[in-house]
Amino acid sequence: MLSKKTQYAFQALMYLAQKEKDEPVLIAEIAKKKKIPLKFLENILLELKNANILESKKGKGGGYYFAKNPKDVPLATVMRLLDGPISLLPCVSLYFYERCKNCDEKSCGLHSVMSQVRDANLKILEKKTIADLARE
């Protein structure tokens, strides 16, 4: 399940991607339009900025804008950044692998099935981008 944090991030990123001009957008505008708590949104956008997904400008005419094209930001990247692993078990995670205790991965049916679930999810999440979300 997506955390509220990631859901809000996707809402904010969609809002920025749907803007006709590539001008900075105030956090307060995004928070108001998308009904996201301002302080929570500030932290989310800062994380996205630190990951080089967004950029910000201070002062008059300031706000947040994309550091890279929204079509170059896969959904999986945002999810991993904010929520961590996409896989349902740590033993099938590509980037956050952890061996399960008391389990032989080679003969574990759950490991096999969850690997397939991970691969099916990633097939979509790594292909779809913020630009795709903004269009739908």
The first five atom37 places (N, CA, C, CB, O) and aatype in JSON, in Angstrom:
{
  "aatype": [12, 10, 15, 11, 11, 16, 5, 18, 0, 13, 5, 0, 10, 12, 18, 10, 0, 5, 11, 6, 11, 3, 6, 14, 19, 10, 9, 0, 6, 9, 0, 11, 11, 11, 11, 9, 14, 10, 11, 13, 10, 6, 2, 9, 10, 10, 6, 10, 11, 2, 0, 2, 9, 10, 6, 15, 11, 11, 7, 11, 7, 7, 7, 18, 18, 13, 0, 11, 2, 14, 11, 3, 19, 14, 10, 0, 16, 19, 12, 1, 10, 10, 3, 7, 14, 9, 15, 10, 10, 14, 4, 19, 15, 10, 18, 13, 18, 6, 1, 4, 11, 2, 4, 3, 6, 11, 15, 4, 7, 10, 8, 15, 19, 12, 15, 5, 19, 1, 3, 0, 2, 10, 11, 9, 10, 6, 11, 11, 16, 9, 0, 3, 10, 0, 1, 6],
  "atom_mask": [
    [1, 1, 1, 1, 1],
    [1, 1, 1, 1, 1],
    [1, 1, 1, 1, 1],
    [1, 1, 1, 1, 1],
    [1, 1, 1, 1, 1],
    [1, 1, 1, 1, 1],
    [1, 1, 1, 1, 1],
    [1, 1, 1, 1, 1],
    [1, 1, 1, 1, 1],
    [1, 1, 1, 1, 1],
    [1, 1, 1, 1, 1],
    [1, 1, 1, 1, 1],
    [1, 1, 1, 1, 1],
    [1, 1, 1, 1, 1],
    [1, 1, 1, 1, 1],
    [1, 1, 1, 1, 1],
    [1, 1, 1, 1, 1],
    [1, 1, 1, 1, 1],
    [1, 1, 1, 1, 1],
    [1, 1, 1, 1, 1],
    [1, 1, 1, 1, 1],
    [1, 1, 1, 1, 1],
    [1, 1, 1, 1, 1],
    [1, 1, 1, 1, 1],
    [1, 1, 1, 1, 1],
    [1, 1, 1, 1, 1],
    [1, 1, 1, 1, 1],
    [1, 1, 1, 1, 1],
    [1, 1, 1, 1, 1],
    [1, 1, 1, 1, 1],
    [1, 1, 1, 1, 1],
    [1, 1, 1, 1, 1],
    [1, 1, 1, 1, 1],
    [1, 1, 1, 1, 1],
    [1, 1, 1, 1, 1],
    [1, 1, 1, 1, 1],
    [1, 1, 1, 1, 1],
    [1, 1, 1, 1, 1],
    [1, 1, 1, 1, 1],
    [1, 1, 1, 1, 1],
    [1, 1, 1, 1, 1],
    [1, 1, 1, 1, 1],
    [1, 1, 1, 1, 1],
    [1, 1, 1, 1, 1],
    [1, 1, 1, 1, 1],
    [1, 1, 1, 1, 1],
    [1, 1, 1, 1, 1],
    [1, 1, 1, 1, 1],
    [1, 1, 1, 1, 1],
    [1, 1, 1, 1, 1],
    [1, 1, 1, 1, 1],
    [1, 1, 1, 1, 1],
    [1, 1, 1, 1, 1],
    [1, 1, 1, 1, 1],
    [1, 1, 1, 1, 1],
    [1, 1, 1, 1, 1],
    [1, 1, 1, 1, 1],
    [1, 1, 1, 1, 1],
    [1, 1, 1, 0, 1],
    [1, 1, 1, 1, 1],
    [1, 1, 1, 0, 1],
    [1, 1, 1, 0, 1],
    [1, 1, 1, 0, 1],
    [1, 1, 1, 1, 1],
    [1, 1, 1, 1, 1],
    [1, 1, 1, 1, 1],
    [1, 1, 1, 1, 1],
    [1, 1, 1, 1, 1],
    [1, 1, 1, 1, 1],
    [1, 1, 1, 1, 1],
    [1, 1, 1, 1, 1],
    [1, 1, 1, 1, 1],
    [1, 1, 1, 1, 1],
    [1, 1, 1, 1, 1],
    [1, 1, 1, 1, 1],
    [1, 1, 1, 1, 1],
    [1, 1, 1, 1, 1],
    [1, 1, 1, 1, 1],
    [1, 1, 1, 1, 1],
    [1, 1, 1, 1, 1],
    [1, 1, 1, 1, 1],
    [1, 1, 1, 1, 1],
    [1, 1, 1, 1, 1],
    [1, 1, 1, 0, 1],
    [1, 1, 1, 1, 1],
    [1, 1, 1, 1, 1],
    [1, 1, 1, 1, 1],
    [1, 1, 1, 1, 1],
    [1, 1, 1, 1, 1],
    [1, 1, 1, 1, 1],
    [1, 1, 1, 1, 1],
    [1, 1, 1, 1, 1],
    [1, 1, 1, 1, 1],
    [1, 1, 1, 1, 1],
    [1, 1, 1, 1, 1],
    [1, 1, 1, 1, 1],
    [1, 1, 1, 1, 1],
    [1, 1, 1, 1, 1],
    [1, 1, 1, 1, 1],
    [1, 1, 1, 1, 1],
    [1, 1, 1, 1, 1],
    [1, 1, 1, 1, 1],
    [1, 1, 1, 1, 1],
    [1, 1, 1, 1, 1],
    [1, 1, 1, 1, 1],
    [1, 1, 1, 1, 1],
    [1, 1, 1, 1, 1],
    [1, 1, 1, 1, 1],
    [1, 1, 1, 0, 1],
    [1, 1, 1, 1, 1],
    [1, 1, 1, 1, 1],
    [1, 1, 1, 1, 1],
    [1, 1, 1, 1, 1],
    [1, 1, 1, 1, 1],
    [1, 1, 1, 1, 1],
    [1, 1, 1, 1, 1],
    [1, 1, 1, 1, 1],
    [1, 1, 1, 1, 1],
    [1, 1, 1, 1, 1],
    [1, 1, 1, 1, 1],
    [1, 1, 1, 1, 1],
    [1, 1, 1, 1, 1],
    [1, 1, 1, 1, 1],
    [1, 1, 1, 1, 1],
    [1, 1, 1, 1, 1],
    [1, 1, 1, 1, 1],
    [1, 1, 1, 1, 1],
    [1, 1, 1, 1, 1],
    [1, 1, 1, 1, 1],
    [1, 1, 1, 1, 1],
    [1, 1, 1, 1, 1],
    [1, 1, 1, 1, 1],
    [1, 1, 1, 1, 1],
    [1, 1, 1, 1, 1],
    [1, 1, 1, 1, 1],
    [1, 1, 1, 1, 1]
  ],
  "atom_positions": [
    [[0.84, -1.18, 0.0], [0.0, 0.0, 0.0], [0.89, 1.25, 0.0], [-0.96, -0.01, 1.23], [1.88, 1.32, 0.73]],
    [[0.53, 2.22, -0.82], [1.28, 3.47, -0.85], [1.04, 4.26, 0.43], [0.9, 4.3, -2.09], [-0.09, 4.37, 0.9]],
    [[2.09, 4.81, 0.97], [1.95, 5.67, 2.15], [1.29, 6.99, 1.74], [3.32, 5.93, 2.82], [1.27, 7.34, 0.56]],
    [[0.76, 7.7, 2.71], [0.19, 9.04, 2.46], [1.27, 9.94, 1.86], [-0.38, 9.66, 3.77], [0.99, 10.75, 0.97]],
    [[2.47, 9.8, 2.36], [3.59, 10.62, 1.89], [3.79, 10.46, 0.38], [4.87, 10.25, 2.64], [3.93, 11.44, -0.34]],
    [[3.8, 9.22, -0.08], [3.99, 8.96, -1.51], [2.77, 9.39, -2.31], [4.28, 7.48, -1.74], [2.92, 9.91, -3.42]],
    [[1.59, 9.18, -1.78], [0.38, 9.64, -2.46], [0.41, 11.16, -2.64], [-0.89, 9.22, -1.68], [0.1, 11.66, -3.72]],
    [[0.78, 11.87, -1.59], [0.88, 13.33, -1.68], [1.97, 13.75, -2.67], [1.18, 13.93, -0.28], [1.8, 14.71, -3.42]],
    [[3.08, 13.03, -2.66], [4.16, 13.34, -3.61], [3.66, 13.2, -5.04], [5.38, 12.41, -3.38], [3.91, 14.07, -5.87]],
    [[2.95, 12.13, -5.33], [2.42, 11.94, -6.68], [1.41, 13.03, -7.04], [1.76, 10.56, -6.79], [1.39, 13.51, -8.17]],
    [[0.59, 13.43, -6.07], [-0.39, 14.5, -6.33], [0.33, 15.81, -6.66], [-1.31, 14.7, -5.1], [-0.04, 16.5, -7.61]],
    [[1.35, 16.13, -5.89], [2.11, 17.37, -6.11], [2.86, 17.32, -7.44], [3.1, 17.6, -4.96], [2.87, 18.31, -8.18]],
    [[3.47, 16.19, -7.74], [4.21, 16.05, -9.0], [3.28, 16.12, -10.21], [4.99, 14.74, -9.01], [3.63, 16.7, -11.23]],
    [[2.11, 15.52, -10.08], [1.12, 15.61, -11.17], [0.69, 17.06, -11.39], [-0.12, 14.73, -10.86], [0.57, 17.52, -12.52]],
    [[0.47, 17.76, -10.29], [0.07, 19.17, -10.38], [1.14, 19.99, -11.1], [-0.19, 19.75, -8.96], [0.83, 20.79, -11.99]],
    [[2.39, 19.79, -10.71], [3.49, 20.52, -11.36], [3.6, 20.14, -12.84], [4.82, 20.23, -10.63], [3.85, 21.0, -13.69]],
    [[3.42, 18.87, -13.15], [3.53, 18.41, -14.54], [2.39, 18.92, -15.41], [3.56, 16.88, -14.58], [2.56, 19.07, -16.62]],
    [[1.25, 19.21, -14.81], [0.09, 19.68, -15.57], [0.11, 21.19, -15.81], [-1.19, 19.31, -14.85], [-0.69, 21.71, -16.59]],
    [[1.01, 21.88, -15.15], [1.12, 23.33, -15.36], [1.57, 23.59, -16.79], [2.1, 23.98, -14.33], [2.47, 22.91, -17.29]],
    [[0.96, 24.56, -17.44], [1.29, 24.84, -18.84], [2.68, 25.44, -19.0], [0.26, 25.77, -19.43], [3.36, 25.19, -19.99]],
    [[3.09, 26.24, -18.05], [4.4, 26.87, -18.11], [5.33, 26.17, -17.13], [4.32, 28.39, -17.8], [4.89, 25.63, -16.12]],
    [[6.61, 26.19, -17.44], [7.61, 25.59, -16.55], [8.12, 26.59, -15.52], [8.78, 25.04, -17.36], [9.32, 26.66, -15.25]],
    [[7.21, 27.36, -14.96], [7.59, 28.36, -13.96], [7.46, 27.76, -12.57], [6.71, 29.63, -14.09], [6.66, 26.85, -12.35]],
    [[8.24, 28.26, -11.62], [8.14, 27.76, -10.25], [6.73, 27.95, -9.68], [9.17, 28.48, -9.35], [6.05, 28.94, -9.96]],
    [[6.31, 26.98, -8.88], [5.0, 27.01, -8.25], [5.19, 27.02, -6.74], [4.12, 25.79, -8.7], [5.96, 26.23, -6.2]],
    [[4.49, 27.92, -6.07], [4.58, 28.02, -4.61], [4.05, 26.77, -3.93], [3.81, 29.24, -4.13], [3.08, 26.16, -4.38]],
    [[4.69, 26.4, -2.84], [4.24, 25.25, -2.06], [2.8, 25.47, -1.59], [5.17, 25.01, -0.84], [1.98, 24.55, -1.63]],
    [[2.49, 26.68, -1.17], [1.15, 26.99, -0.67], [0.09, 26.75, -1.73], [1.09, 28.44, -0.18], [-1.01, 26.29, -1.42]],
    [[0.4, 27.05, -2.99], [-0.55, 26.82, -4.08], [-0.81, 25.32, -4.26], [-0.02, 27.43, -5.4], [-1.96, 24.89, -4.38]],
    [[0.26, 24.54, -4.26], [0.11, 23.09, -4.42], [-0.68, 22.52, -3.25], [1.5, 22.4, -4.52], [-1.6, 21.72, -3.45]],
    [[-0.33, 22.93, -2.04], [-1.0, 22.44, -0.83], [-2.49, 22.75, -0.86], [-0.36, 23.05, 0.42], [-3.32, 21.9, -0.52]],
    [[-2.83, 23.95, -1.27], [-4.23, 24.36, -1.31], [-5.0, 23.61, -2.39], [-4.34, 25.87, -1.54], [-6.08, 23.08, -2.13]],
    [[-4.45, 23.56, -3.58], [-5.14, 22.92, -4.71], [-5.29, 21.42, -4.52], [-4.38, 23.19, -6.0], [-6.3, 20.84, -4.92]],
    [[-4.3, 20.79, -3.9], [-4.32, 19.33, -3.73], [-4.72, 18.89, -2.32], [-2.97, 18.76, -4.06], [-4.75, 17.7, -2.02]],
    [[-5.04, 19.88, -1.46], [-5.47, 19.59, -0.09], [-4.45, 18.72, 0.66], [-6.84, 18.88, -0.1], [-4.78, 17.69, 1.25]],
    [[-3.2, 19.18, 0.61], [-2.11, 18.5, 1.3], [-1.63, 19.4, 2.43], [-0.93, 18.16, 0.31], [-1.42, 20.6, 2.21]],
    [[-1.46, 18.87, 3.65], [-0.94, 19.7, 4.74], [0.39, 20.35, 4.35], [-0.77, 18.84, 6.02], [1.32, 19.67, 3.9]],
    [[0.48, 21.65, 4.54], [1.62, 22.44, 4.08], [2.96, 21.94, 4.62], [1.43, 23.88, 4.49], [3.9, 21.75, 3.85]],
    [[3.06, 21.72, 5.92], [4.33, 21.29, 6.53], [4.75, 19.92, 5.98], [4.2, 21.22, 8.07], [5.94, 19.69, 5.73]],
    [[3.79, 19.04, 5.81], [4.08, 17.71, 5.27], [4.58, 17.84, 3.84], [2.82, 16.8, 5.33], [5.54, 17.17, 3.45]],
    [[3.93, 18.69, 3.06], [4.32, 18.9, 1.67], [5.73, 19.51, 1.57], [3.31, 19.8, 0.96], [6.51, 19.13, 0.69]],
    [[6.05, 20.43, 2.46], [7.39, 21.03, 2.46], [8.47, 19.95, 2.57], [7.53, 22.03, 3.62], [9.46, 19.98, 1.84]],
    [[8.27, 19.0, 3.48], [9.24, 17.92, 3.67], [9.33, 17.01, 2.45], [8.88, 17.1, 4.9], [10.41, 16.59, 2.05]],
    [[8.18, 16.71, 1.87], [8.15, 15.85, 0.68], [8.89, 16.5, -0.48], [6.69, 15.54, 0.28], [9.72, 15.87, -1.13]],
    [[8.58, 17.77, -0.74], [9.22, 18.47, -1.86], [10.72, 18.63, -1.64], [8.58, 19.83, -2.06], [11.5, 18.59, -2.59]],
    [[11.12, 18.8, -0.4], [12.54, 18.89, -0.09], [13.25, 17.56, -0.41], [12.76, 19.27, 1.38], [14.35, 17.56, -0.96]],
    [[12.62, 16.45, -0.07], [13.2, 15.14, -0.4], [13.3, 14.96, -1.91], [12.35, 14.01, 0.21], [14.3, 14.44, -2.42]],
    [[12.28, 15.4, -2.64], [12.3, 15.3, -4.1], [13.37, 16.2, -4.69], [10.92, 15.66, -4.68], [13.97, 15.88, -5.72]],
    [[13.59, 17.33, -4.06], [14.66, 18.24, -4.5], [16.03, 17.62, -4.24], [14.54, 19.61, -3.79], [16.9, 17.65, -5.1]],
    [[16.21, 17.06, -3.06], [17.48, 16.43, -2.71], [17.81, 15.24, -3.62], [17.46, 15.98, -1.26], [18.97, 14.86, -3.76]],
    [[16.77, 14.65, -4.22], [16.95, 13.51, -5.14], [17.07, 13.99, -6.59], [15.78, 12.53, -5.0], [17.1, 13.18, -7.52]],
    [[17.15, 15.31, -6.77], [17.29, 15.92, -8.11], [16.1, 15.66, -9.04], [18.53, 15.4, -8.76], [16.26, 15.63, -10.26]],
    [[14.94, 15.48, -8.46], [13.72, 15.37, -9.25], [13.12, 16.76, -9.43], [12.7, 14.4, -8.58], [12.62, 17.11, -10.5]],
    [[13.17, 17.54, -8.34], [12.68, 18.92, -8.37], [13.84, 19.89, -8.13], [11.56, 19.13, -7.32], [14.91, 19.51, -7.66]],
    [[13.57, 21.14, -8.46], [14.48, 22.24, -8.18], [13.64, 23.34, -7.55], [15.24, 22.73, -9.49], [12.41, 23.34, -7.7]],
    [[14.27, 24.26, -6.87], [13.51, 25.35, -6.26], [14.2, 26.67, -6.52], [13.33, 25.11, -4.76], [15.41, 26.75, -6.76]],
    [[13.39, 27.7, -6.44], [13.88, 29.07, -6.6], [13.32, 29.87, -5.43], [13.46, 29.7, -7.98], [12.13, 29.78, -5.13]],
    [[14.18, 30.65, -4.78], [13.75, 31.46, -3.64], [13.38, 32.86, -4.1], [14.84, 31.52, -2.56], [13.77, 33.31, -5.18]],
    [[12.64, 33.54, -3.25], [12.31, 34.94, -3.5], [11.09, 35.11, -4.39], [0.0, 0.0, 0.0], [10.31, 34.18, -4.61]],
    [[10.93, 36.34, -4.9], [9.79, 36.68, -5.73], [9.82, 35.8, -6.99], [9.8, 38.2, -6.11], [10.85, 35.66, -7.65]],
    [[8.66, 35.22, -7.31], [8.58, 34.32, -8.46], [9.18, 32.96, -8.18], [0.0, 0.0, 0.0], [9.44, 32.18, -9.1]],
    [[9.39, 32.68, -6.9], [10.01, 31.42, -6.51], [9.01, 30.29, -6.34], [0.0, 0.0, 0.0], [7.81, 30.48, -6.48]],
    [[9.54, 29.13, -6.05], [8.73, 27.95, -5.84], [9.46, 26.72, -6.34], [0.0, 0.0, 0.0], [10.68, 26.73, -6.52]],
    [[8.71, 25.66, -6.57], [9.29, 24.4, -7.04], [8.95, 24.18, -8.5], [8.8, 23.22, -6.19], [7.9, 24.59, -8.99]],
    [[9.87, 23.5, -9.19], [9.68, 23.13, -10.58], [10.53, 21.89, -10.85], [10.06, 24.31, -11.56], [11.39, 21.54, -10.03]],
    [[10.31, 21.23, -11.96], [11.04, 20.0, -12.27], [12.49, 20.28, -12.63], [10.36, 19.26, -13.41], [12.79, 21.19, -13.41]],
    [[13.38, 19.48, -12.05], [14.8, 19.54, -12.39], [15.06, 18.73, -13.66], [15.68, 19.02, -11.22], [16.01, 18.98, -14.4]],
    [[14.18, 17.75, -13.9], [14.28, 16.94, -15.11], [12.87, 16.81, -15.69], [14.91, 15.53, -14.82], [11.88, 17.06, -15.0]],
    [[12.79, 16.41, -16.92], [11.51, 16.27, -17.59], [10.65, 15.22, -16.87], [11.71, 15.89, -19.07], [11.16, 14.15, -16.54]],
    [[9.36, 15.51, -16.61], [8.49, 14.54, -15.94], [8.42, 13.19, -16.66], [7.1, 15.1, -15.82], [8.13, 12.17, -16.04]],
    [[8.69, 13.17, -17.96], [8.67, 11.9, -18.71], [9.91, 11.06, -18.39], [8.59, 12.16, -20.23], [9.99, 9.9, -18.79]],
    [[10.87, 11.64, -17.69], [12.09, 10.93, -17.31], [12.1, 10.54, -15.83], [13.29, 11.77, -17.62], [13.13, 10.16, -15.29]],
    [[10.93, 10.65, -15.18], [10.83, 10.31, -13.76], [9.87, 9.13, -13.6], [10.35, 11.54, -12.91], [8.65, 9.32, -13.54]],
    [[10.41, 7.9, -13.52], [9.55, 6.72, -13.35], [8.87, 6.71, -11.98], [10.38, 5.45, -13.54], [9.43, 7.2, -10.99]],
    [[7.68, 6.16, -11.93], [6.95, 6.06, -10.67], [7.75, 5.25, -9.64], [5.57, 5.4, -10.9], [7.73, 5.57, -8.45]],
    [[8.45, 4.22, -10.1], [9.24, 3.38, -9.19], [10.3, 4.2, -8.46], [9.9, 2.24, -9.96], [10.58, 3.94, -7.29]],
    [[10.88, 5.17, -9.12], [11.92, 6.01, -8.51], [11.35, 6.79, -7.33], [12.53, 6.97, -9.54], [11.96, 6.85, -6.26]],
    [[10.19, 7.4, -7.53], [9.55, 8.18, -6.47], [9.14, 7.27, -5.31], [8.32, 8.94, -7.01], [9.34, 7.6, -4.15]],
    [[8.58, 6.12, -5.64], [8.15, 5.19, -4.6], [9.32, 4.71, -3.75], [7.44, 3.99, -5.22], [9.22, 4.67, -2.53]],
    [[10.42, 4.35, -4.4], [11.59, 3.88, -3.64], [12.16, 4.99, -2.78], [12.67, 3.34, -4.59], [12.58, 4.76, -1.64]],
    [[12.18, 6.19, -3.31], [12.72, 7.32, -2.57], [11.94, 7.57, -1.29], [12.71, 8.57, -3.45], [12.53, 7.79, -0.23]],
    [[10.63, 7.55, -1.37], [9.8, 7.93, -0.24], [9.34, 6.76, 0.63], [8.6, 8.66, -0.73], [9.17, 6.92, 1.84]],
    [[9.15, 5.59, 0.03], [8.63, 4.45, 0.78], [9.62, 3.31, 0.95], [7.41, 3.92, 0.11], [9.39, 2.4, 1.75]],
    [[10.71, 3.36, 0.21], [11.66, 2.25, 0.29], [11.31, 1.15, -0.71], [0.0, 0.0, 0.0], [10.91, 1.45, -1.84]],
    [[11.44, -0.11, -0.29], [11.25, -1.22, -1.22], [9.84, -1.28, -1.82], [11.55, -2.52, -0.52], [8.85, -0.96, -1.17]],
    [[9.81, -1.7, -3.07], [8.53, -1.92, -3.74], [8.06, -3.35, -3.52], [8.64, -1.61, -5.26], [6.86, -3.62, -3.49]],
    [[8.99, -4.26, -3.37], [8.65, -5.67, -3.18], [7.94, -5.89, -1.85], [9.9, -6.55, -3.27], [8.08, -5.1, -0.91]],
    [[7.17, -6.98, -1.8], [6.4, -7.28, -0.59], [7.2, -8.04, 0.47], [5.18, -8.08, -0.96], [6.81, -8.09, 1.63]],
    [[8.32, -8.61, 0.06], [9.21, -9.31, 0.99], [10.64, -8.79, 0.81], [9.16, -10.85, 0.77], [11.06, -8.5, -0.31]],
    [[11.38, -8.67, 1.9], [12.75, -8.17, 1.77], [13.66, -9.1, 0.96], [13.35, -7.96, 3.15], [14.63, -8.64, 0.36]],
    [[13.35, -10.39, 0.92], [14.22, -11.35, 0.21], [14.05, -11.3, -1.3], [13.93, -12.75, 0.71], [14.8, -11.95, -2.03]],
    [[13.07, -10.54, -1.79], [12.9, -10.41, -3.25], [13.16, -8.98, -3.72], [11.49, -10.84, -3.66], [12.99, -8.67, -4.9]],
    [[13.56, -8.12, -2.82], [13.81, -6.73, -3.16], [15.09, -6.59, -3.98], [13.9, -5.88, -1.9], [16.11, -7.21, -3.67]],
    [[15.03, -5.77, -5.03], [16.2, -5.55, -5.88], [17.18, -4.57, -5.24], [15.76, -5.02, -7.23], [18.4, -4.75, -5.37]],
    [[16.68, -3.55, -4.57], [17.54, -2.5, -4.02], [17.66, -2.53, -2.5], [17.03, -1.16, -4.44], [18.56, -1.92, -1.94]],
    [[16.77, -3.25, -1.84], [16.75, -3.29, -0.37], [16.77, -4.73, 0.13], [15.51, -2.54, 0.18], [16.13, -5.05, 1.13]],
    [[17.49, -5.58, -0.57], [17.5, -7.02, -0.25], [17.93, -7.29, 1.18], [18.44, -7.75, -1.2], [18.87, -6.68, 1.7]],
    [[17.21, -8.22, 1.8], [17.55, -8.74, 3.12], [17.13, -10.19, 3.14], [16.86, -7.92, 4.27], [15.99, -10.52, 2.8]],
    [[18.01, -11.03, 3.54], [17.68, -12.46, 3.6], [16.67, -12.71, 4.72], [18.96, -13.32, 3.82], [16.79, -12.16, 5.81]],
    [[15.67, -13.53, 4.42], [14.68, -13.89, 5.45], [15.3, -14.91, 6.4], [13.37, -14.46, 4.79], [16.09, -15.76, 6.0]],
    [[14.93, -14.81, 7.65], [15.43, -15.75, 8.66], [14.75, -17.11, 8.45], [15.17, -15.21, 10.1], [13.57, -17.19, 8.1]],
    [[15.5, -18.16, 8.68], [14.98, -19.53, 8.61], [14.3, -19.85, 7.28], [14.02, -19.77, 9.73], [13.26, -20.5, 7.27]],
    [[14.88, -19.39, 6.18], [14.24, -19.63, 4.89], [15.31, -19.97, 3.86], [13.42, -18.4, 4.44], [16.37, -19.34, 3.8]],
    [[15.03, -20.96, 3.05], [15.9, -21.31, 1.93], [15.24, -20.77, 0.67], [16.15, -22.87, 1.84], [14.27, -21.34, 0.17]],
    [[15.77, -19.68, 0.16], [15.15, -19.0, -0.98], [15.01, -19.89, -2.21], [15.96, -17.78, -1.34], [14.08, -19.71, -3.0]],
    [[15.91, -20.85, -2.37], [15.87, -21.72, -3.55], [14.67, -22.66, -3.54], [17.15, -22.52, -3.65], [14.2, -23.06, -4.61]],
    [[14.19, -23.01, -2.37], [13.07, -23.95, -2.3], [11.81, -23.33, -1.67], [13.48, -25.18, -1.5], [10.86, -24.05, -1.35]],
    [[11.8, -22.03, -1.5], [10.65, -21.36, -0.87], [9.63, -20.94, -1.94], [11.11, -20.12, -0.05], [9.94, -20.13, -2.82]],
    [[8.45, -21.5, -1.86], [7.39, -21.16, -2.8], [6.96, -19.71, -2.7], [0.0, 0.0, 0.0], [6.63, -19.09, -3.71]],
    [[6.95, -19.17, -1.49], [6.56, -17.78, -1.29], [7.56, -16.84, -1.97], [6.45, -17.45, 0.22], [7.18, -15.85, -2.59]],
    [[8.83, -17.16, -1.83], [9.89, -16.36, -2.48], [9.67, -16.35, -3.99], [11.31, -16.92, -2.14], [9.77, -15.3, -4.63]],
    [[9.37, -17.48, -4.54], [9.16, -17.6, -5.99], [7.97, -16.77, -6.45], [8.96, -19.06, -6.37], [8.06, -16.03, -7.44]],
    [[6.86, -16.89, -5.76], [5.65, -16.15, -6.14], [5.85, -14.64, -5.95], [4.44, -16.63, -5.31], [5.46, -13.86, -6.81]],
    [[6.45, -14.24, -4.84], [6.66, -12.8, -4.58], [7.66, -12.19, -5.56], [7.13, -12.59, -3.15], [7.6, -10.99, -5.83]],
    [[8.57, -12.98, -6.08], [9.48, -12.49, -7.13], [8.69, -12.17, -8.39], [10.58, -13.53, -7.43], [8.96, -11.18, -9.06]],
    [[7.73, -13.02, -8.7], [6.88, -12.8, -9.87], [5.99, -11.56, -9.69], [6.01, -14.04, -10.14], [5.79, -10.78, -10.62]],
    [[5.47, -11.39, -8.47], [4.65, -10.21, -8.16], [5.49, -8.95, -8.3], [4.05, -10.3, -6.71], [5.05, -7.97, -8.9]],
    [[6.71, -8.97, -7.75], [7.62, -7.83, -7.86], [7.88, -7.49, -9.32], [8.94, -8.12, -7.14], [7.8, -6.33, -9.72]],
    [[8.19, -8.5, -10.12], [8.51, -8.27, -11.52], [7.31, -7.69, -12.28], [8.96, -9.57, -12.17], [7.48, -6.83, -13.14]],
    [[6.12, -8.17, -11.98], [4.91, -7.65, -12.64], [4.67, -6.19, -12.26], [3.68, -8.51, -12.28], [4.33, -5.37, -13.11]],
    [[4.84, -5.87, -10.98], [4.69, -4.49, -10.53], [5.73, -3.58, -11.19], [4.81, -4.41, -9.0], [5.4, -2.5, -11.68]],
    [[6.97, -4.02, -11.18], [8.06, -3.2, -11.74], [7.91, -2.99, -13.24], [9.4, -3.84, -11.44], [8.32, -1.95, -13.76]],
    [[7.33, -3.95, -13.91], [7.12, -3.81, -15.36], [6.28, -2.56, -15.64], [6.42, -5.07, -15.94], [6.49, -1.88, -16.65]],
    [[5.34, -2.28, -14.76], [4.49, -1.09, -14.9], [5.16, 0.13, -14.28], [3.11, -1.33, -14.24], [5.27, 1.16, -14.94]],
    [[5.6, 0.02, -13.04], [6.11, 1.17, -12.28], [7.4, 1.76, -12.84], [6.34, 0.78, -10.86], [7.66, 2.95, -12.67]],
    [[8.21, 0.96, -13.5], [9.44, 1.5, -14.1], [9.19, 2.07, -15.49], [10.5, 0.41, -14.17], [10.0, 2.86, -16.0]],
    [[8.08, 1.67, -16.11], [7.73, 2.18, -17.45], [6.9, 3.46, -17.36], [6.97, 1.12, -18.24], [7.12, 4.39, -18.14]],
    [[5.97, 3.51, -16.44], [5.1, 4.68, -16.28], [5.84, 5.8, -15.56], [3.81, 4.31, -15.51], [6.64, 5.56, -14.65]],
    [[5.57, 7.01, -16.0], [6.28, 8.18, -15.45], [5.3, 9.2, -14.88], [7.15, 8.84, -16.54], [4.08, 9.03, -14.98]],
    [[5.86, 10.25, -14.29], [5.02, 11.34, -13.78], [4.24, 11.98, -14.93], [5.89, 12.41, -13.07], [3.09, 12.36, -14.75]],
    [[4.85, 12.08, -16.1], [4.15, 12.64, -17.26], [2.94, 11.78, -17.63], [5.11, 12.75, -18.46], [1.89, 12.32, -18.01]],
    [[3.06, 10.47, -17.51], [1.94, 9.58, -17.78], [0.8, 9.83, -16.78], [2.39, 8.11, -17.72], [-0.37, 9.87, -17.16]],
    [[1.16, 9.99, -15.5], [0.13, 10.27, -14.48], [-0.6, 11.56, -14.78], [0.76, 10.34, -13.09], [-1.82, 11.65, -14.65]],
    [[0.16, 12.57, -15.19], [-0.42, 13.9, -15.47], [-1.38, 13.86, -16.65], [0.7, 14.93, -15.74], [-2.32, 14.64, -16.71]],
    [[-1.13, 12.95, -17.6], [-1.99, 12.85, -18.78], [-3.27, 12.07, -18.52], [-1.23, 12.22, -19.9], [-4.27, 12.28, -19.2]],
    [[-3.24, 11.16, -17.56], [-4.39, 10.28, -17.35], [-5.43, 10.89, -16.46], [-3.94, 8.97, -16.75], [-6.46, 10.27, -16.18]]
  ]
}
